[in-house]
């Protein structure tokens, strides 16, 4: 059997998430985002026919229906675009599902990168176009690292910096549905009045001021997520009780992150945590490491 192409596809944290408006039915965002060390493992092998066969394991992913599986759609769109043969794809998930950590987008981007390596196709512009058609932050996931995402998430501006930031992740046992969260946000903000913190957080990051960064963590979807899932509010309260430099929610939830000055401090906080959430220690990945090159065994 031919050796597989292997890809590690990393989760992300929205350190900020400002909603700046609505255009053509889509919410416009301004978000400071970073890749983190938590990752799914993807293996791809070529097939003799045009079929795409996908198997997923872990984090409850076995029950994801094919119609809603971004990784499957990524492989099919790649094959149709370039007329390649199919692929056997296996994904071992470690990124919690429905937590706002970008697991679905990470898998889709990882499959695109893996298919590209499998069939020797390098076409960055088309890959970005395919990725943008699969999800608002999938294009970002192709490269990862520190970035500012605007528009629907398809406009990605890399942010310079090699600082390694350490976080404790608290993942509630129940998810938040993204569409429902945005719907709740719209009801709350029908009369306007929005807070924006992305620019402030970026400025603090570029100065290396972690305490200031923590003060500017902000997610416009936090209050709506808390109303939909009270476990998010509890997780945030538990994070605050651990005395981090700052804390916030990623994506539309349900995961909450807490920033610490060192990995040792983050590990000590994990050891002190006694809540009901799954607790994970993660660090950010400097530019270029959030999407490592596929490997062939």
C-alpha positions as CSV (number, residue, x, y, z in Angstrom):
1,X,0.0,0.0,0.0
2,X,1.2,3.5,-0.9
3,X,2.5,5.5,2.0
4,X,0.1,8.3,3.1
5,X,0.5,12.0,3.0
6,X,0.2,13.3,6.6
7,X,-1.0,16.7,7.7
8,X,-1.4,18.3,11.1
9,X,-4.1,20.9,11.1
10,X,-4.2,23.3,14.0
11,X,-7.0,24.9,16.0
12,X,-7.3,28.7,16.3
13,X,-8.2,31.2,19.0
14,X,-10.1,34.4,18.2
15,X,-8.4,36.6,20.7
16,X,-10.8,39.3,19.6
17,X,-14.0,39.1,17.5
18,X,-15.7,42.4,16.6
19,X,-18.8,42.4,14.5
20,X,-18.6,45.5,12.3
21,X,-21.7,45.2,10.2
22,X,-23.7,43.0,7.8
23,X,-23.3,42.9,4.0
24,X,-25.2,40.6,1.6
25,X,-26.6,38.7,4.5
26,X,-23.2,37.9,6.1
27,X,-21.8,39.4,9.3
28,X,-18.6,41.4,8.8
29,X,-15.9,40.7,11.3
30,X,-12.6,42.1,12.6
31,X,-10.7,39.5,14.5
32,X,-7.2,39.0,15.9
33,X,-6.7,35.3,15.5
34,X,-3.8,32.9,16.3
35,X,-3.0,29.2,15.7
36,X,-2.5,27.0,18.7
37,X,-0.8,23.7,19.4
38,X,-4.0,21.6,19.6
39,X,-4.4,19.8,16.2
40,X,-6.2,17.2,14.2
41,X,-4.1,14.5,12.4
42,X,-5.0,13.8,8.7
43,X,-3.7,11.0,6.5
44,X,-4.5,10.8,2.8
45,X,-3.8,8.0,0.2
46,X,-4.6,8.2,-3.5
47,X,-7.3,5.9,-5.0
48,X,-7.4,4.4,-8.4
49,X,-10.9,5.8,-9.0
50,X,-12.6,9.2,-8.4
51,X,-14.2,8.3,-5.0
52,X,-13.5,10.3,-1.9
53,X,-13.7,8.0,1.2
54,X,-13.5,9.8,4.6
55,X,-13.3,8.3,8.0
56,X,-13.2,10.4,11.2
57,X,-12.5,9.3,14.7
58,X,-12.6,11.1,18.0
59,X,-14.4,14.0,19.7
60,X,-17.8,12.6,18.6
61,X,-16.9,13.2,14.9
62,X,-18.1,9.8,13.8
63,X,-21.7,11.1,13.8
64,X,-21.1,14.1,11.5
65,X,-23.3,13.7,8.4
66,X,-21.5,13.7,5.0
67,X,-23.6,16.7,3.8
68,X,-22.3,18.8,6.7
69,X,-18.7,17.6,6.6
70,X,-16.4,20.4,5.4
71,X,-13.4,18.0,5.0
72,X,-15.3,15.8,2.6
73,X,-16.5,18.8,0.6
74,X,-13.0,20.1,0.5
75,X,-11.7,16.9,-1.1
76,X,-14.5,16.7,-3.5
77,X,-14.1,20.3,-4.7
78,X,-10.4,19.8,-5.1
79,X,-10.9,16.7,-7.2
80,X,-13.5,18.4,-9.4
81,X,-11.4,21.5,-9.9
82,X,-8.2,19.6,-10.9
83,X,-9.7,16.4,-12.3
84,X,-7.6,14.2,-10.1
85,X,-8.3,10.7,-8.8
86,X,-10.0,10.3,-5.5
87,X,-8.5,9.7,-2.0
88,X,-8.8,7.7,1.1
89,X,-8.8,10.2,4.0
90,X,-8.6,9.4,7.7
91,X,-8.9,12.2,10.3
92,X,-8.1,11.7,14.0
93,X,-9.7,14.5,15.8
94,X,-8.4,16.2,18.9
95,X,-10.0,19.6,18.4
96,X,-13.3,19.6,20.3
97,X,-16.4,19.9,18.0
98,X,-18.7,22.9,18.4
99,X,-16.2,24.8,20.6
100,X,-15.3,27.8,18.3
101,X,-11.8,26.4,17.9
102,X,-12.1,26.1,14.1
103,X,-11.9,22.3,13.9
104,X,-14.2,22.0,10.9
105,X,-12.3,24.7,9.0
106,X,-8.9,23.2,10.1
107,X,-9.9,19.8,8.7
108,X,-11.1,21.4,5.4
109,X,-7.9,23.4,5.0
110,X,-5.8,20.4,6.0
111,X,-7.5,18.2,3.4
112,X,-6.9,20.8,0.7
113,X,-3.2,21.0,1.6
114,X,-3.0,17.2,1.7
115,X,-4.7,16.7,-1.6
116,X,-2.3,19.3,-3.1
117,X,0.7,17.3,-1.8
118,X,-0.9,14.0,-2.8
119,X,-1.3,15.1,-6.5
120,X,1.6,17.5,-6.8
121,X,-0.5,20.6,-7.4
122,X,0.7,24.0,-6.1
123,X,-1.8,26.8,-6.8
124,X,-2.1,29.1,-3.9
125,X,-4.6,31.5,-5.4
126,X,-7.0,28.7,-6.3
127,X,-6.5,26.9,-3.0
128,X,-7.5,30.1,-1.2
129,X,-10.6,30.4,-3.5
130,X,-11.6,26.8,-2.7
131,X,-11.0,27.4,1.0
132,X,-13.1,30.6,1.1
133,X,-16.0,28.7,-0.4
134,X,-15.9,26.2,2.4
135,X,-16.1,28.5,5.4
136,X,-15.4,32.0,6.6
137,X,-12.0,31.2,8.3
138,X,-10.9,28.2,6.1
139,X,-8.7,30.5,4.0
140,X,-6.9,31.6,7.1
141,X,-6.4,28.0,8.2
142,X,-4.4,27.3,5.0
143,X,-1.5,29.4,6.5
144,X,-2.3,29.9,10.2
145,X,-0.1,31.9,12.5
146,X,-1.0,35.3,13.9
147,X,-3.4,37.2,11.6
148,X,-6.1,39.8,11.4
149,X,-9.2,38.6,9.7
150,X,-11.8,41.0,8.2
151,X,-14.7,40.9,5.8
152,X,-16.5,37.6,6.3
153,X,-13.2,36.2,7.5
154,X,-11.8,35.8,4.0
155,X,-9.5,38.8,4.1
156,X,-6.4,37.6,6.0
157,X,-3.6,40.0,6.9
158,X,-0.7,38.2,8.6
159,X,0.5,39.8,11.9
160,X,4.2,39.9,12.5
161,X,5.4,38.4,15.7
162,X,7.1,35.2,17.1
163,X,5.9,35.5,20.7
164,X,4.7,32.2,22.2
165,X,1.5,32.8,24.2
166,X,0.3,30.2,26.7
167,X,-3.4,29.6,27.4
168,X,-5.6,27.3,29.5
169,X,-8.6,26.2,27.4
170,X,-11.8,25.4,29.2
171,X,-14.2,23.4,26.9
172,X,-17.8,23.0,28.2
173,X,-19.4,19.6,27.5
174,X,-22.1,21.2,25.3
175,X,-21.5,23.3,22.1
176,X,-23.0,26.5,20.8
177,X,-24.5,26.5,17.4
178,X,-23.0,29.3,15.3
179,X,-26.1,30.2,13.4
180,X,-28.2,30.5,16.5
181,X,-25.5,32.6,18.2
182,X,-25.4,35.1,15.4
183,X,-29.2,35.2,15.4
184,X,-29.1,36.0,19.1
185,X,-26.5,38.7,18.5
186,X,-28.7,40.3,15.9
187,X,-31.7,40.5,18.2
188,X,-29.5,42.0,20.9
189,X,-27.9,44.6,18.7
190,X,-30.8,45.6,16.5
191,X,-30.5,49.1,17.8
192,X,-26.7,49.3,17.3
193,X,-24.1,50.0,20.0
194,X,-21.1,47.7,19.5
195,X,-17.7,47.5,21.2
196,X,-14.6,47.1,19.2
197,X,-11.2,45.9,20.6
198,X,-9.2,44.3,17.8
199,X,-7.1,47.3,17.1
200,X,-6.3,47.8,20.8
201,X,-5.4,44.1,21.3
202,X,-3.1,44.1,18.3
203,X,-1.3,47.2,19.5
204,X,-0.7,45.6,22.9
205,X,0.5,42.4,21.2
206,X,3.0,44.3,19.0
207,X,4.3,46.0,22.1
208,X,4.7,42.7,23.9
209,X,2.4,43.9,26.7
210,X,0.5,40.8,27.7
211,X,-1.4,42.4,30.5
212,X,-2.8,45.0,28.1
213,X,-3.6,42.3,25.6
214,X,-5.6,40.5,28.3
215,X,-7.6,43.7,29.0
216,X,-8.6,44.0,25.4
217,X,-9.8,40.4,24.8
218,X,-13.3,40.8,23.6
219,X,-15.9,38.7,21.7
220,X,-19.1,40.3,20.4
221,X,-20.7,36.9,20.5
222,X,-20.0,36.2,24.2
223,X,-23.2,37.5,25.7
224,X,-25.4,35.7,23.1
225,X,-23.5,32.5,23.6
226,X,-24.0,32.7,27.3
227,X,-27.7,33.1,26.9
228,X,-27.8,30.0,24.6
229,X,-25.5,28.0,26.8
230,X,-25.1,28.9,30.4
231,X,-22.0,26.7,30.6
232,X,-20.1,29.3,28.7
233,X,-20.7,31.9,31.4
234,X,-19.7,29.4,34.1
235,X,-16.5,28.6,32.2
236,X,-15.7,32.3,31.9
237,X,-16.2,32.8,35.6
238,X,-14.0,29.8,36.4
239,X,-11.3,31.1,34.1
240,X,-11.4,34.5,35.8
241,X,-11.1,32.8,39.2
242,X,-7.7,31.4,38.1
243,X,-6.3,35.0,38.0
244,X,-5.1,35.0,34.4
245,X,-3.8,38.0,32.5
246,X,-7.0,38.0,30.6
247,X,-9.7,35.6,29.3
248,X,-12.2,35.4,26.6
249,X,-14.3,33.1,24.3
250,X,-13.2,31.9,20.9
251,X,-15.4,32.0,17.8
252,X,-19.1,31.6,18.7
253,X,-18.2,29.4,21.7
254,X,-18.3,27.3,23.6
255,X,-14.6,27.2,24.5
256,X,-13.1,29.8,26.8
257,X,-9.4,30.7,27.0
258,X,-7.3,32.2,29.8
259,X,-3.9,33.8,29.1
260,X,-0.9,33.2,31.4
261,X,2.6,34.5,31.3
262,X,4.4,31.2,31.0
263,X,3.6,27.6,30.2
264,X,4.4,26.7,33.8
265,X,1.7,29.1,35.0
266,X,-0.8,27.7,32.6
267,X,-0.1,24.2,33.8
268,X,-0.4,25.2,37.4
269,X,-3.8,26.8,36.6
270,X,-4.9,23.6,35.0
271,X,-3.8,21.7,38.1
272,X,-5.9,24.0,40.3
273,X,-9.0,23.9,38.1
274,X,-11.9,21.9,39.6
275,X,-14.8,22.7,37.3
276,X,-16.8,20.6,34.9
277,X,-15.1,21.7,31.7
278,X,-12.4,19.8,29.9
279,X,-9.2,21.7,30.6
280,X,-6.3,21.8,28.0
281,X,-3.0,23.8,28.0
282,X,-2.1,25.1,24.6
283,X,0.4,27.6,23.1
284,X,0.3,29.8,20.1
285,X,2.3,28.9,17.0
286,X,4.4,31.7,15.3
287,X,3.8,32.6,11.7
288,X,4.3,29.7,9.4
289,X,4.0,26.9,12.0
290,X,0.2,26.9,12.1
291,X,0.1,25.0,8.8
292,X,3.1,22.7,8.7
293,X,4.1,21.2,5.4
294,X,2.5,17.8,4.6
295,X,4.7,14.8,5.3
296,X,5.1,11.7,3.3
297,X,6.1,8.5,5.2
